[in-house]
Amino acid sequence: MHSMTGCGNGIVRSDGWEVSVEIRTVNHRFLDISMRLPRNLSFLEQPVRSRIAGRISRGHADVYVTVKNTEASVMQVEADFDLARHYADIARTLGERTGTENDLTVSTLMQMEGVTAVSEREMDRDKVTALCDAAADAALDQLTGMREKEGENLKKDLRLHLDEASALRESILRRAPLVVEEYKAKLENRLKALDIREVDPQRLAQEVALMADRCAIDEELARLDSHIRQLGVYLETQGEIGKKMDFLIQEMNREANTIGSKASDAEIAQAVVNLKSEIEKLREQIQNVE
């Protein structure tokens, strides 16, 4: 069992490049990946998305990618030699025609518009992509490790609440047959209190049978037991189980509501209240299960 909450970070350095990938995840119904990359790094988005989708099935993931050039100088100077030569020719021509000394120097020539340009060295996309893949794998290793550890804590807590829900179901199961017996005894005592000596046994049995039919909860308790057992199986199952567990919780809540409405007994009603409280605690925790 894995939680959907976790974080991981991977940093890889090679050949003058440093790539960092950070992934943070929280619970979500489906896999939802959010990435905001500068335009010059947009080519990294699809590879990172594919790697995350290969390791995670559910959760909202915020992904941060940074790329740095760690070489001593990341800038390069380029010169337009044709334009520089044209400037020099013009300067020489001006000197000859005006009879003035041509004092054009290389340093002056470099300051002429368009002769030199400073730019950042071109990024090696293939190399950076390979480094990003490695950084993403390292981040995912950390992330899945944390999600697995959190999943173990979730499983322990879910097991406690599931055992409590099972115990409450057992208490309702033991109490249910006594409700009809107590109803029959109360009905007989009421008839005696009213000094009704001649009571049709068949009519009395019919009234008790109607009461037993109205408050029968055997089917609901059987289905509730099945759901609890299935949840127990999922606690030991790997893979994407959160949606299935969430469905079972809805069914458990439905059975609890039906039991509470059918069983005309204060003790059962209190047990149902406690049962619904445990089911709600299970539901809240299951929202974090992948």
N, C-alpha and C positions, 0 to 999 in steps of 0.2 A: 504494500500500500504506500502510495506517495501523496504527500501534501501538494497543494498548488502554490504554496508560499515558499519563496527562496530567492537567493541571489548568488551570482558567480561572476568572477572576473578573470580574464586571461590576457597576458601581455607577452608578445613575442618580438624579439629583436634579431635582425639579420641584415647584413649588407647595407648598413646605413639607414635602415628603416625600422621604426618601432610602431607596432599595431596593437591597440588595446581594445578589447571587447568586454563590455559589462552588460549583464542580463539580470533583470529583476522581475519576478513573477508574483502575481496575486491570483485569487480565485476568479474564475469566469466560466460561463456555461460552455464556451467553445475555446479553441485556440485563437487568440487575438494578439498579433504582434505589432507593436508600435515602434517605428524607427524614424528618426529625423536626421538625415545625412546632408552635409553640404553638397552642392552640385558636383564638385570634383570627385566626390566619393560615392556617387549614386550607383556606380557599377558594382559596389560591394553589397547592395541591399538584397538582391535575389539569392546569392550564395549563402548569406547569413540566415535569411528566412528558411531556406531549404534545410540547413543544418539544424535549426531549432525545431522545425516540424518533424524532423527525423528522430528527435529525442523526447519531445514533449507532445502530449495529445490534448491537454486542456490547460487553460489559464491565460490571463492577460500578461504579456511580456513587454516590458520597456527595455529597449536595446540602445546602447550608446557605443559608438565606434569612433575612435580617434586614430589618426595616422600622423606620424612625425618623421621627418628626415633628420637623422642624428649625425650626419656628416658635418665636418667643421664648417663648410660653406655650402649652403643650399641654394645660393644665388649664382647666376652666371651672367657674364657680360657678352653681348653680341655686337658686332660692328657691321655697318653697311659700307663695305669697301668701295663699291661703285659710287655711292653718294660722297664719300670722303674724297675720292679721287676727283670727282666733279667740283667739289669745293676748292680743292687745291688748284685745279686748272683755272678756275674763275679768279682766284687770288693772284695767280701768276699773270694772267691776262690783264687784270686791273693794274698791277705794278708796272707792266711793260707800257701800257697805254697812257698811264698818268705820270710815269717817270718817278714813281715812289718805290721805296724799298718794300719788298714782299717779306713781311715779318711773321707770316703764318707759321705757327709751331704745331707739333703733334698734340700737345696738351690743349691748345686753342681749338684745333680741329675736332678733338673729341667732344668739345662742348657744343659744337654746332648741332642744330636741331636735326634729329634723325640719324646722326652718325653712329651713336652707341645707344644700346637699350639694355636695361638690367631686368632680368626675369628669373623666376624660380625654375630650377631644373625640372624637366619633365618627369612625371611619375611613371615608374615601371609597373603597369597595371597587373601583369601576370605575377610578378614577384609579390606585390602588395596583396593581391587576392589570395595567394598561397599562404602568406603570413596571417591574413585575416581568418582563413579557414582554421589554421592551427590555434589562433587566439580564441576563436569561437568554440572550438572543441574543448579547450582548457576551461573556459567559462562554463560550458555546459556540464563538464565533469563536476565542477564545484557545485553548480546549481542542482543537479540531480542528486548529488550526495546529500545536500542540505534538505531537499524535498523528501528524500528517503528517510532521513533521520526524523524530520518533522512528522512524517507519516507513521513512524513507529510510536511516537508520542500520541498521535491521534488515535491509533488503534487501541492503545491502553485505555484511553479515556472512553472511547466508544464501547469497549468491552465492558467497562464498569456500568455504564448506563444501560447497555443491552441486557446485562445480567439482572439489573434492578427491574427493568421492564418485564423480563421473564418471570421474576419472582412475584411481581404484582399480578401478572396473568394467572399464575398458579393460585394465588390467594382468591382471585375472583372465581376460578374454576372450582375451588373447594367450597366457596360460599354459595354459589348458584343453586345447588340442589336444596339447600336449607331454606331458601327464600319461599319455595312452594310449600314446604312442610310447615313453616311458621305461618304462612298465610292460611293454611287449612286449620291450624290450631286456633288462630285468632278468630276465624269465621265461626268455628264451633263454640268458642267462648262467648262470642257476641250473641249467638243464638241462645245460649244458655242464659245470658244476662237479660235477654228480652223475654225469658220464660216461655220460649217456644219449644215444647216438649216433643212434638211430632215433626220430625224433619225427614224429608224424602232423601234417603242415602244416594239415590241416583242423581237427584238434582244437586246435592252437595258435591258429588264427584264431578258432575258436569261443570259446576262453577270453578272448582279447583283446576280442572283440565283446561278451561278457558284462560285462567290466570297463568297456568304453566306455559301455555302456547304463546301468550302475549309477552312473557318475559324470558322466553327461550333464547339463550345466547350461545348454545353449543357450537353452531356453525361459525359464528364470529370468533369465538375463542380458538377454534381449530385453525381458521385462516390466520389469526394473529400469531399462533404458534409457528405456523409455516413461514410467515414473514420473518419472525425473530430468528428462526433457524437459518433461513437463507442469508440474512444479514451476517450471521456468524460465519457462514461459508465465505462471503465476500471479504470479511476481515482478513482472511488468510489468502486472498487471491491477488495476483499481480495484474498490472495493466489498468486500463480505463474502467473503473468500477463506480465512480462517483454518481453518474447519471442513474445507474441501476439501483444504487442504494437510496438515492433521493426518491425514486419511484416507490420503493418498498416503504419508505417512511410515510409517504402520502397514504398508502394503503393501510398502514398500521394506524394512522390517525383516523382514517375513515372507520375502521373496525372499532376503535375505542369510542368514537362518537356514537356508533350504533349500540354498543353495549351499554353506554351510559343512558341512552334514551329508552332502552327496552327493560333494563333491570330496575324494577321498582324497589330498591333497597338502599338505605343510607350507607351501609358499609361498602357495598359495591360502588356506589356513587363516589365515595371518598377515594377508593382504590383507582377508579377511572381518572379522577382529577390528578392523582399522583402519577398514573401511567402516562397521561397526556403531557405532564411536565417532563418526564423522562424522554418521551418521544420528541419533544421540542428541543431538548438538549442534544439529542442525537441528530436532529435535523440541522441545527446550527453548526455542529462539527462536520457533518457530511458535506456542507457547502465548501469545505476546504479540501475535500478528497478529489484527487485527479480522476 
